[in-house]
Amino acid sequence: MTRQRFGNTVSFYVPLYLSNLCANACTYCGFSMENRLKRRTLDSGDIERECEAIKRMGFDSILLVTGEHENKVGMKYFREALPQIKRHFSYLAMEVQPLGTKEYAELKTLGLDAVMVYQETYHKPTYAEHHLRGKKTDFHYRLETPDRLAQAGVDKIGIGALIGLEDWRTDSFFVAAHLDYLERTYWQSRYSISFPRLRPCTGGLEPKSIMTDRQMVQLICAYRLFNPHVELSLSTRESPLFRDNVLPLGVTTMSAASKTQPGGYADDTPELEQFAISDERSATDVAEAVKKAGFEVVWKDWDSVYSG
Protein backbone atom coordinates (compact mmCIF):
# COMPACT_ATOMS: atom_id res chain seq x y z
CA MET A 1 0.00 0.00 0.00
CA THR A 2 2.83 2.40 0.80
CA ARG A 3 4.62 1.67 -2.46
CA GLN A 4 1.41 2.22 -4.44
CA ARG A 5 0.91 5.67 -2.91
CA PHE A 6 4.47 6.91 -2.34
CA GLY A 7 6.65 4.80 -4.62
CA ASN A 8 10.10 3.61 -3.55
CA THR A 9 10.93 6.91 -1.87
CA VAL A 10 11.76 8.16 1.62
CA SER A 11 11.59 11.90 2.28
CA PHE A 12 14.29 13.47 4.46
CA TYR A 13 13.95 16.49 6.74
CA VAL A 14 15.99 17.96 9.56
CA PRO A 15 14.89 19.95 12.64
CA LEU A 16 16.36 23.41 13.22
CA TYR A 17 15.99 24.46 16.86
CA LEU A 18 15.67 28.23 17.08
CA SER A 19 15.21 28.57 20.86
CA ASN A 20 14.94 26.54 24.05
CA LEU A 21 13.09 29.28 25.92
CA CYS A 22 9.77 28.00 27.27
CA ALA A 23 6.96 29.39 29.44
CA ASN A 24 5.44 25.96 30.14
CA ALA A 25 6.20 23.40 32.83
CA CYS A 26 5.94 19.91 31.29
CA THR A 27 7.18 16.81 33.07
CA TYR A 28 8.63 15.09 29.98
CA CYS A 29 10.52 17.91 28.24
CA GLY A 30 14.08 19.11 28.72
CA PHE A 31 13.01 22.66 27.81
CA SER A 32 10.49 22.86 30.68
CA MET A 33 10.68 26.24 32.45
CA GLU A 34 11.38 24.46 35.75
CA ASN A 35 14.59 22.85 34.48
CA ARG A 36 17.81 24.68 35.24
CA LEU A 37 19.66 24.86 31.94
CA LYS A 38 21.30 27.46 29.79
CA ARG A 39 18.73 29.19 27.56
CA ARG A 40 19.46 30.41 24.07
CA THR A 41 17.56 32.00 21.18
CA LEU A 42 19.25 32.26 17.79
CA ASP A 43 19.71 35.71 16.27
CA SER A 44 19.91 36.35 12.52
CA GLY A 45 23.65 35.62 12.43
CA ASP A 46 23.18 32.34 14.29
CA ILE A 47 20.33 31.38 11.97
CA GLU A 48 22.45 32.05 8.89
CA ARG A 49 25.26 29.82 10.20
CA GLU A 50 22.79 27.04 11.03
CA CYS A 51 21.15 27.23 7.60
CA GLU A 52 24.51 27.07 5.85
CA ALA A 53 25.59 24.05 7.92
CA ILE A 54 22.33 22.25 7.17
CA LYS A 55 22.45 23.02 3.46
CA ARG A 56 25.95 21.49 3.30
CA MET A 57 24.38 18.21 4.45
CA GLY A 58 21.99 18.26 1.48
CA PHE A 59 18.64 19.01 3.12
CA ASP A 60 15.99 21.13 1.38
CA SER A 61 13.14 20.42 3.82
CA ILE A 62 13.40 21.84 7.33
CA LEU A 63 11.39 21.74 10.56
CA LEU A 64 11.71 24.83 12.78
CA VAL A 65 11.40 24.03 16.49
CA THR A 66 11.20 26.30 19.53
CA GLY A 67 10.12 26.12 23.12
CA GLU A 68 6.73 27.71 23.70
CA HIS A 69 7.43 31.32 24.73
CA GLU A 70 5.12 33.70 22.88
CA ASN A 71 6.70 36.90 24.24
CA LYS A 72 10.32 36.28 23.23
CA VAL A 73 9.82 33.62 20.55
CA GLY A 74 6.44 34.60 19.12
CA MET A 75 5.07 36.24 16.00
CA LYS A 76 7.54 39.16 16.07
CA TYR A 77 10.43 36.71 16.05
CA PHE A 78 8.81 34.49 13.40
CA ARG A 79 8.17 37.45 11.09
CA GLU A 80 11.91 38.12 11.04
CA ALA A 81 13.16 34.53 10.98
CA LEU A 82 10.91 32.82 8.43
CA PRO A 83 11.78 34.94 5.36
CA GLN A 84 15.48 34.55 6.15
CA ILE A 85 15.22 30.75 6.48
CA LYS A 86 12.89 30.33 3.51
CA ARG A 87 15.58 31.78 1.25
CA HIS A 88 17.60 28.64 1.94
CA PHE A 89 14.96 25.88 1.87
CA SER A 90 12.15 24.88 -0.49
CA TYR A 91 9.92 23.42 2.23
CA LEU A 92 9.50 24.95 5.67
CA ALA A 93 7.61 23.31 8.56
CA MET A 94 7.22 24.50 12.15
CA GLU A 95 6.75 22.90 15.56
CA VAL A 96 6.10 25.80 17.93
CA GLN A 97 3.38 26.97 20.34
CA PRO A 98 -0.21 26.81 19.03
CA LEU A 99 -1.28 30.00 17.28
CA GLY A 100 -4.51 31.52 15.95
CA THR A 101 -5.92 31.08 12.44
CA LYS A 102 -4.96 34.62 11.38
CA GLU A 103 -1.42 34.12 12.63
CA TYR A 104 -1.05 30.87 10.68
CA ALA A 105 -2.40 32.58 7.57
CA GLU A 106 0.19 35.35 7.98
CA LEU A 107 3.02 32.84 8.47
CA LYS A 108 1.90 31.10 5.30
CA THR A 109 2.55 34.33 3.36
CA LEU A 110 6.08 34.32 4.85
CA GLY A 111 6.89 30.84 3.55
CA LEU A 112 5.28 28.42 5.99
CA ASP A 113 4.28 25.10 4.38
CA ALA A 114 3.54 22.72 7.27
CA VAL A 115 2.97 22.64 11.02
CA MET A 116 3.46 19.75 13.44
CA VAL A 117 1.37 19.96 16.61
CA TYR A 118 1.22 16.94 18.87
CA GLN A 119 -1.47 16.52 21.48
CA GLU A 120 1.02 14.54 23.62
CA THR A 121 -1.88 12.54 25.12
CA TYR A 122 -5.59 12.50 24.31
CA HIS A 123 -6.51 11.48 27.88
CA LYS A 124 -7.47 14.74 29.58
CA PRO A 125 -6.67 13.74 33.21
CA THR A 126 -3.25 12.41 32.16
CA TYR A 127 -2.66 15.56 30.10
CA ALA A 128 -3.29 17.64 33.25
CA GLU A 129 -0.77 15.54 35.21
CA HIS A 130 2.05 16.38 32.81
CA HIS A 131 1.27 20.00 31.87
CA LEU A 132 1.60 21.92 35.11
CA ARG A 133 2.02 25.60 34.17
CA GLY A 134 1.71 27.83 31.15
CA LYS A 135 -0.65 28.03 28.17
CA LYS A 136 -0.04 24.39 27.28
CA THR A 137 -2.27 23.47 30.22
CA ASP A 138 -5.25 24.31 27.97
CA PHE A 139 -6.12 20.83 26.60
CA HIS A 140 -8.87 21.97 24.23
CA TYR A 141 -6.97 24.90 22.70
CA ARG A 142 -4.18 22.52 21.74
CA LEU A 143 -6.61 19.88 20.49
CA GLU A 144 -8.29 22.40 18.17
CA THR A 145 -5.01 23.67 16.68
CA PRO A 146 -5.19 21.42 13.57
CA ASP A 147 -8.64 22.91 12.85
CA ARG A 148 -7.16 26.42 12.89
CA LEU A 149 -4.27 25.28 10.70
CA ALA A 150 -6.61 23.78 8.12
CA GLN A 151 -8.82 26.86 8.17
CA ALA A 152 -5.71 28.95 7.43
CA GLY A 153 -4.98 26.79 4.38
CA VAL A 154 -1.72 25.24 5.64
CA ASP A 155 -0.51 22.59 3.19
CA LYS A 156 0.42 19.84 5.66
CA ILE A 157 -0.57 19.19 9.27
CA GLY A 158 1.25 16.73 11.51
CA ILE A 159 -0.39 15.10 14.53
CA GLY A 160 0.59 12.44 17.04
CA ALA A 161 0.86 11.37 20.67
CA LEU A 162 3.95 11.09 22.85
CA ILE A 163 4.26 7.36 23.38
CA GLY A 164 4.65 6.59 27.07
CA LEU A 165 2.47 9.20 28.79
CA GLU A 166 -0.66 7.03 28.64
CA ASP A 167 -1.57 3.54 27.40
CA TRP A 168 -0.05 3.62 23.92
CA ARG A 169 -2.86 1.70 22.21
CA THR A 170 -5.50 4.10 23.56
CA ASP A 171 -3.63 7.23 22.55
CA SER A 172 -2.79 5.74 19.14
CA PHE A 173 -6.46 4.99 18.55
CA PHE A 174 -7.37 8.62 19.22
CA VAL A 175 -4.64 9.83 16.87
CA ALA A 176 -6.32 7.74 14.15
CA ALA A 177 -9.76 9.08 15.10
CA HIS A 178 -8.40 12.64 15.00
CA LEU A 179 -6.90 12.02 11.55
CA ASP A 180 -10.19 10.61 10.28
CA TYR A 181 -12.08 13.70 11.50
CA LEU A 182 -9.54 16.10 9.98
CA GLU A 183 -9.47 14.40 6.58
CA ARG A 184 -13.25 14.34 6.35
CA THR A 185 -13.59 17.97 7.48
CA TYR A 186 -10.54 19.59 5.85
CA TRP A 187 -9.76 17.47 2.81
CA GLN A 188 -7.67 20.22 1.17
CA SER A 189 -4.72 19.71 3.56
CA ARG A 190 -2.29 16.81 3.69
CA TYR A 191 -1.58 14.99 6.96
CA SER A 192 1.25 13.17 8.67
CA ILE A 193 1.53 11.08 11.82
CA SER A 194 4.55 10.81 14.10
CA PHE A 195 4.91 8.33 16.95
CA PRO A 196 7.69 9.60 19.22
CA ARG A 197 8.63 7.44 22.15
CA LEU A 198 9.79 9.13 25.36
CA ARG A 199 13.55 9.73 25.34
CA PRO A 200 15.97 10.66 28.16
CA CYS A 201 16.12 14.39 28.89
CA THR A 202 16.85 16.86 31.66
CA GLY A 203 14.34 16.17 34.45
CA GLY A 204 13.40 12.98 32.60
CA LEU A 205 10.17 11.04 33.11
CA GLU A 206 9.71 7.28 33.37
CA PRO A 207 7.15 6.04 30.81
CA LYS A 208 3.76 4.93 32.11
CA SER A 209 3.32 2.67 29.10
CA ILE A 210 6.25 0.85 27.47
CA MET A 211 6.09 0.22 23.72
CA THR A 212 8.43 -2.46 22.42
CA ASP A 213 9.99 -2.37 18.95
CA ARG A 214 7.64 -5.17 17.90
CA GLN A 215 4.65 -3.10 19.05
CA MET A 216 5.97 -0.05 17.21
CA VAL A 217 6.05 -2.09 13.99
CA GLN A 218 2.48 -3.23 14.74
CA LEU A 219 1.39 0.40 15.12
CA ILE A 220 3.08 1.53 11.89
CA CYS A 221 1.34 -1.27 10.00
CA ALA A 222 -2.00 -0.48 11.66
CA TYR A 223 -1.80 3.19 10.65
CA ARG A 224 -0.93 2.26 7.09
CA LEU A 225 -3.81 -0.22 6.82
CA PHE A 226 -6.13 2.40 8.32
CA ASN A 227 -5.04 5.13 5.91
CA PRO A 228 -3.10 4.48 2.67
CA HIS A 229 -2.41 8.21 2.10
CA VAL A 230 -1.15 9.56 5.42
CA GLU A 231 2.58 10.26 5.73
CA LEU A 232 4.26 8.30 8.53
CA SER A 233 7.33 9.95 10.02
CA LEU A 234 10.10 8.25 12.03
CA SER A 235 12.60 10.44 13.88
CA THR A 236 16.11 9.95 15.22
CA ARG A 237 14.56 9.05 18.59
CA GLU A 238 14.69 5.49 17.21
CA SER A 239 17.85 3.40 16.86
CA PRO A 240 19.72 2.93 13.56
CA LEU A 241 18.91 -0.80 13.57
CA PHE A 242 15.19 -0.20 14.02
CA ARG A 243 14.99 2.60 11.47
CA ASP A 244 16.84 0.62 8.81
CA ASN A 245 14.66 -2.45 9.24
CA VAL A 246 11.30 -0.70 9.41
CA LEU A 247 11.82 1.16 6.12
CA PRO A 248 9.80 -1.29 3.96
CA LEU A 249 6.87 -1.35 6.40
CA GLY A 250 5.04 1.93 5.84
CA VAL A 251 7.36 4.77 6.84
CA THR A 252 7.54 7.60 4.28
CA THR A 253 9.49 10.35 6.05
CA MET A 254 12.60 10.38 8.25
CA SER A 255 14.78 12.91 9.99
CA ALA A 256 18.55 12.47 9.92
CA ALA A 257 21.60 13.94 11.66
CA SER A 258 19.26 15.76 14.06
CA LYS A 259 20.43 18.16 16.74
CA THR A 260 17.87 19.01 19.44
CA GLN A 261 19.43 22.21 20.71
CA PRO A 262 19.59 25.76 19.31
CA GLY A 263 22.79 26.26 17.36
CA GLY A 264 23.59 22.55 17.30
CA TYR A 265 24.71 22.27 13.68
CA ALA A 266 27.22 25.10 13.62
CA ASP A 267 28.33 24.60 17.25
CA ASP A 268 27.31 21.36 18.97
CA THR A 269 26.39 22.09 22.61
CA PRO A 270 24.77 18.96 24.12
CA GLU A 271 23.85 20.55 27.47
CA LEU A 272 21.19 22.65 25.70
CA GLU A 273 19.41 19.72 24.02
CA GLN A 274 15.71 18.99 24.40
CA PHE A 275 16.23 15.22 24.52
CA ALA A 276 18.89 12.67 23.58
CA ILE A 277 18.61 11.20 20.09
CA SER A 278 19.28 7.52 19.37
CA ASP A 279 20.35 7.51 15.71
CA GLU A 280 23.51 9.64 15.67
CA ARG A 281 24.60 8.79 12.11
CA SER A 282 25.38 11.52 9.60
CA ALA A 283 22.83 12.41 6.92
CA THR A 284 25.10 10.77 4.33
CA ASP A 285 25.24 7.51 6.30
CA VAL A 286 21.46 7.40 6.74
CA ALA A 287 20.97 8.16 3.04
CA GLU A 288 23.32 5.32 2.11
CA ALA A 289 21.37 2.92 4.35
CA VAL A 290 18.11 4.00 2.69
CA LYS A 291 19.57 3.49 -0.79
CA LYS A 292 20.99 0.10 0.23
CA ALA A 293 17.46 -0.94 1.22
CA GLY A 294 16.29 -0.12 -2.33
CA PHE A 295 14.73 3.30 -1.79
CA GLU A 296 15.37 6.73 -3.26
CA VAL A 297 16.04 9.63 -0.89
CA VAL A 298 13.94 12.77 -1.48
CA TRP A 299 15.63 15.80 0.05
CA LYS A 300 12.74 18.25 -0.40
CA ASP A 301 8.96 18.11 0.01
CA TRP A 302 6.29 19.33 -2.40
CA ASP A 303 7.22 22.59 -4.11
CA SER A 304 4.71 25.42 -3.73
CA VAL A 305 5.03 26.21 -7.45
CA TYR A 306 2.86 23.12 -8.09
CA SER A 307 0.12 24.14 -5.65
CA GLY A 308 -3.30 25.44 -6.64
N, C-alpha and C positions, 0 to 999 in steps of 0.2 A: 504493500500500500504506500509506503514511504517513497519507494523508487518510482512508482507511477505518478505521484504528485510532484516530487522534488528532483527526480533523476538521481544520478550518482554524484551528488554534490554535498558538501558540508560548508556552510557559511562561517567565516571567522569574524570575530569582533574582539575588541579589547576595552576594558574599563579605564577611564581617566578620572582619577579622584582629584577633585578641585579643592575640597576642604574637609576637615574632620571636625569642624565646629558643629555642635548639636545642642538644641534646647530641649531635648527629650531625655527622659531617664527610662531606658529599656534594659531588661535584665540580660539579654543575649548579645548585646552589641558592644564592641570595643570603643565606639565613639560616644557611648552614653555620657551625658553631662556629669554623672556622678563619678566617672572614672578619672583618676589623676594621670593625665598624659599630656604631652606637648601638643598644642593645637596650632594648626597652620592652614592658611587659605592662600591659594596661588594668586599672584598678581599677573599682569599681562606678560611680563618678562618670563616668569615661571611657566606660564601656559605655553608660550612660544617654544621654550626649550623642551617641554613635555611633548608637544605636537611633533616637533622635529625628531625626537627620539623614537616616537611611535611610528612615524612615517618610514623611518629607516628599517623598521621591522617588516614593512609591507602592508600594514593595515590601511583600509579605506573605510571602515565602519567602526564607529566609536561610541562608547556608552559613558556619558558624563555622570559622575556620582559625587554627592555631597552628603554631609550630615544635614539634619533638618534644622536650620537656623534662619528663619525668614528675614531677620533684621540685617544680618551681616552677609548672608549668602542667599539672598532672595531675588526678586525681580530686577532690582537695580544692578546687581552683580551679573545676572544672567543676560541682561540687555547688552552689557559690555563684552561678556565672554563668548556668547554664542556666535556672533558674526566673525570674531577672530578665529575660533576653532573651525567653523564651517568652511573657511577658506582652505583648510588643509584636508578635509574629509568629505566624501560624497554623501555619507549617511551618518546622521547624528541622532543618537538616542539619549534619554536622560533617566536617571533614577534619583530623584530628589523629593523634597516634601510635597505633599498634595497641594495643588493650586486650583484656582477657579477656572471656569470655562473661558472667560475673556482673557485670562492670563495665558492659558494654553494656546488660544487662537493667536495672541500676539507673538508667543515664542515660535509658533509655526512660521510666521512671516520672517523670523530671524534665522530660519534654517532647521528648526526642529522637525524630525521625521517620526520619532517613536518615543514612547514613555513606558518604563517598567514600574509598576506599583504593586507591591506584594502585600496581601492582607496579613501576612505572618501566620495568623490562625483565624479560622472562621467561627471558633467557639468563643462567644462573647465573654463568659466568666474567665476563661483562660487568658484571653486577650487582656483583660483588666489586670490579671496577676502579673503580667510581664511589661505593661506600659504604665509606668507609675507617675510620671510627670510630663507636662508639655502637651502640645496640640495633638500628638499621636495617640493620646488617651481617648480621642473621639473615634470610636469604632465605626460609626455609621458614615462619618465624613470620609474616612479612608475607604470604606466599602463602596461608596458611590463615586469615587474618583474615576474609574474607567468610564462611567456614564458621561462625566464632564469632558473627558478626553475625546470620546466618540462624538459628542455634540460639537466639539471644537474642530472636528475633521482631521484628527491626528491619524496618520497612515497606519501605524502599528501600535498595539497595546499589549503589554506583557503582564500576566498575572501569575500568582502562585502562592504557596504556603511554605513557611519555614519548617522543614521536616524535623520534628523532635519536640516542638512545643506542646502538641496535643497528639492524640492517636492519629498516626499518619494516614490510615485508611479513611478515617472520617474527614479529615481536612482535605485529602486528595479528592474525595467524592464531591465536596463543596466547590473545589476549584473547577471540576468538570461541570457542575451545575451552573456556576458563575459564567463559564465560557459559553455554555449553551444559551443562557439568557442574553449575553452580549451579542452573540452572532445572530440570534433571531431579531434582536432589537436594533442593532447597529451593524448591518451587514456590509456597509461601505468600508469599514476598517478591517485590517488584518489582525491576527492574534497570535501570541506565543505563550507557552507555559514553561516556567522554570521550576525545578524541584530541589532547592538547596537544602542540604543537610547541615545541621548545626556544626560549626567548626570552632576550635579553640580560639579564644580571644581574651583581651584584658577583662577581668571580672567575669570570666566564663561561666556558662550555665550547663549543668548536666541535663541531657535530654530526658524528657518524660517518656518518650516513645522512641525506641531504637528501630531503625530501618536497616536491614542487612543489604548487601549488594544484590543478592538474589531477589529480594523484595523490590529494590529499586528497578531492576530489569522488568519485574512483573508490572510495576506502575507505568514504566515507559511504554510497554506493549499495550497496557490497558488504555492509556490515553490515545495511542495511535489507532487502536480498534474503534474507540469511541468517536474519534474525529480524524479523518484522513488528511485534513487541510491545515491543522494547527501546527505551528512551528514548535519544536521541542528543543530546549536549550540546556546544554550541560556545561557547567562552569569548571574552573580549576579547583573548586572545592573537592572534586573527586580525584582519585589516584590515576596516574598514567596507565596502569594496567587495566583498570575499570574502563576508563574513557576509550582506550584503544579497542577493547573487546565489545563494547556496547554500540560502536559505530553502525553496524548493519541492522540494528534493532529499532530504528525509529527516530533517532536523534538527527536533527537537521542543522543545528547551530552550536558552535563551541567558542568559548573564549580561550585565549592562549597567552602565555607569558605575562599573566596578570600581576599587577602590583596593587595592593589595597590600601595605599597611603598616598596623600597628596605629595607630588613631586617624586614619586617612586621610580620613574623611568630615567630621568636625568640624574637623580641623586638618591639611590636606594637607602631609605631610613626605616628599618623594620619596626622601631619602637612606636611609630605613628600608625601602624597598620590597623585596619578594622578587624580583620581576622586572618588566621594563617591559612595559606593556600596549600593544596596537596600536590598538584601537578606543577612542578617548578621548571619544566623543560622550556627551552626557548621556542619562539614562534616557528622558527625553521624546523626544529626537531619535531614539533607537533604536526606541522604540515607534511613532513616526510612520512610520519606514521600514518596519516590519513591517506596519502597517496599509495603507500604500501598496501593498505587495506582495499585499494581499488576505487577510491573516491577522488573527485576533483575538489580542490580548495577554492572557495569563492571569497575574495578579500573585501568585497563591498556588497551592500544590500541593493535593493531596488533603487534605480536612479529617478529622481523627481521629474526628469525631462519626459519620462514615459507615463506620467500620471495624468489623469483627466483628459 
